[in-house]
Amino acid sequence: MVKTTEITIDGQLLDTAAQDANTFKGFGYLSCNNSSRLLLDYKWEHPESYQQILQILFGGPHPLITMIKVELGDDANTSSGTEPATKRSATEPANVLRGAGYQLIADAKKINPKLKTCLLRWGEPGYLRPLWQAVKSADPDQKVPVTAYEPMYQLYKQTVVAAYQQFGYLFDYIDPDRNETKHPMYRWIKWFSDRVQGDQDFPQDFPVTRYQRLKIIAADQNYETDFGDAMLADADLLERVAAVGYHYNTDDGPQHPYTQLADHKHREVWYSEGIAPMTFGQYRVRATSGDGIGGKQSGLDVANRLIKSYVNSRRSLYIFQPAVSAYYPGVNYSHKELITANHPWSGYYEVDNVGLQILRHFTDFAHAGWASDQAWRYLTSACGSGVGGTENLDTHTESPSYLTLMAPSKKDYSIIMVNDSSVSRQYQVTVKHLPGAPQSLGVWQSSGPTSPAEAYDTNLKAYLGRLTIQDGQVTITIAPHAILTATTLDLATDSTVQYTRQMATQPNEVLMANHENFYQDDFAYAQRYQTERGGTPRYTTDQGGAFEVQVQAGHGVLRQKISEQERALDWEQSYAPNLTLGDDRWHDYMVVVTMAFDTQLQQNSPDGNYFGIGLYQLTDVKGRLESAPYVFKLSVDGSCRLIIEDQVMELGNVPEFDATTAHVVSFGVIGNQLTAQVDHQVILTTVVTDNPHYSGRVKLGSGYYHTIISQISVRRTNLVGGVQYQRLDDLDTQINYRGNWTHRCGLGNTIWNRTLSTGSAGTTTQVSFDFTGTGFALYGRQETLSHLSLEVDGQVLRPDVIPQTATDKSENITLFGLTPTTHHVVVTVTAGHYTLDAVGCYR
């Protein structure tokens, strides 16, 4: 039996007096912890791809993203990477060319000048660490001295001024407090607000009056709701804070403070950090659960969060962390995004078309923004959610979930309904007190494919026609695992609303400089490239410290900038300086680096003065050099360590080592043999026999010293062997399954696309695929022992193979040496349970 929910659309109940407390603001983009870093490379190396990405998010008559919130970096890892500090000393001018965030705002504003902006911090740069040490205490509001306020204020102010002078925009909102604080600093927030409003000391031609009207948002807590209670109890705080935000929790506090703040005090309430869909919809539709485009942490889940967070706590803006993942996957919280952009050398990117269109069910059928733009309002009386859970909405998903948005003129409205259950739901809608509104509704619905033969996006944004409102009544039925918008707007022929699959125009080519080298860089950048990127090196992402290109003795070099004294007061914790470079499909290579130690800096550094190279990095949850499975470290005294899977396996020493001169440090792998050299002399070598790795990126690292790198090359060590040119997710449509398999989505961030397929032994438990090339690799950590049979082109080449136990994202089986033609591969699970994460193809 179809369940029915009654909704009344009553124009007399639309609150237009609440202004921005009740405007539908669309979605925000949080650029933080290195998440936008590689967009800078897209901008310079493939500007057409960069513009395509920006157009998807910020372009058109119905922009999806209306707000960019950027992190005020501190040169330490704030969960997924390092955001550079705009100031590294009290006297250094703020540099907003470091990192990608400030440039991203400028470029997005060229597309949508009405884009709003917000600035917050996740930690403190090293020069502020002594003054702000107590910010990590249980009572920072009292323990951080007032003398610390002005230096911190100047960091914010000078960054805002620098952004205006460099790019011509002024920030709209600032959060003075720490990201996800558990103990808001009420005194500091009030002081900061008063300082902004009274500040008169600015460069000539700076818009002082606009600066003095900057809005304060606080306190960006994570789950906690006590700041809302404090706002209601403290009139001075309420007067100074225009917007409040908190993360992940959709519900209000026990006394409903945020609902009161919005409804009665007319303060904006934001979902100021939330997930983007995890696991692209094109993979989700193949999951065993049968949830189609829905399920835990899916696009439908995010839509439910948006609805429930408004119904329960009046959140009027949902900000994605992140909207674009422009860092290398495998870092903490990876594989949750609308767009993946981690191949800047080719310009290739991937779009979650399912997640994107689910969100466009809101923004395409309403004018999103702020009151000054005549944005649509939430019709609170016609919004409801019975879905269970406060973060992952995985209970009672069959309950009603609907949201009504209305133009302030009351001439148009849209109802968005979400049904992430296996049964249809019916809504009986009553319309009244809207004499000027159309008497019919256009209906648009998105759901998954209805048969295996259909493409994953066959039923996205399907126009179902118009329903007539008769005697103020209309009945709307929404399919299982679907989102539906019923709108008075006539958009049936609007090409900007109709679904078009978004795809990169560039192929996903492996990063290769030439036949012998995967990569080379001597940092001899053109002046404009060097200056306008703030010294950011090509294709690298910092995971600790700050590696920047500077000109030294007329030559470009890569210099690690952060000393122990300059080390940040971490948001949570971070490790010694290190960066990640390159393509995770690289196989059989040697990294050759010309480097020089810093022998001038005298400090008691607990991490020591060393230089390290890591091979085959695929996951990096903690942001460490040792996240690579194979690491070679050379210390300033000439001692060496060979580290495998975070365990020291070999020790060595370079005879008569001179730390005052430059050295060539090399570390490479061919097959399962590792070799480390210093100045072309072999120092350490070993053969890996236990779960060897076969592909991954490069990591470089040092202690908190000003280590210099003047040249990097990544050389192939096997010129006749294959190069991995393609990697397919286990739920890619090019991979086929027979027999007893379970396909899961929304898993951990160390798994490709958060998907795994597990097969239980049987004569027909098989996975098959076609590829053109000379070899292949099967990826995935094995929780239990299994036996496989490998068949290629109808011939069983390995009748009984036991996969490596491996680690997440690592190879468990490799097969090389095939003829360079098209092959059909069949893998049969003959015993136990086998887990597949991905397939790599070599040519």
Secondary structure by P-SEA (a helix, b strand, c coil): cbbbbbbbbccccccccccccccccccccccccccccaaaaaacccaaaaaaaaaaccccccccccbbbbbbccccccccbbbbbcccccccccccccccaaaaaaaaaaacccbbbbbbbccccccccccccccccccccccccccccaaaaaaaaaaaaaaaaacccccccccccccccccccaaaaaaaaaaaacccccccccaaaaaaabbbbccccccccaaaaaaaacaaaaaccccccccccccccccaaaaaaaaccbbbbbccccccccccaaaaaaccccccccccccaaaaaaaaaaaaacccccbbbbcccccccccccccccccccccccccccbbbbaaaaaaaaaaccccccccccccccccccccccccccccccccccccccccbbbbbccccccbbbbbbbcccbbbbbbbbbccccccccbbbbbbbbcccccccccccccccccbbbbbcccbbbbbbcccbbbbbccccccccccccbbbbbbccccccccccccccccccccccaaaaaaaccccccccccccbbbbbbcccbbbbbbcccccccccccccccccccccccccccbbbbbbbcccccccccccccccccccccccccccccccccccbbbbbccccbbbbbccccccbbbbbccccccbbbbbbbbccccbbbbbccccccbbbbbccccccbbbbbbcccccbbbbccccccccccccccccccccccccccccccbbbbbccccccccccbbbbbccccccccccccccccbbbbbbbcccbbbbbbccccccccccccccccccccccccccccccbbbbbbbbcccbbbbcbbbbcc
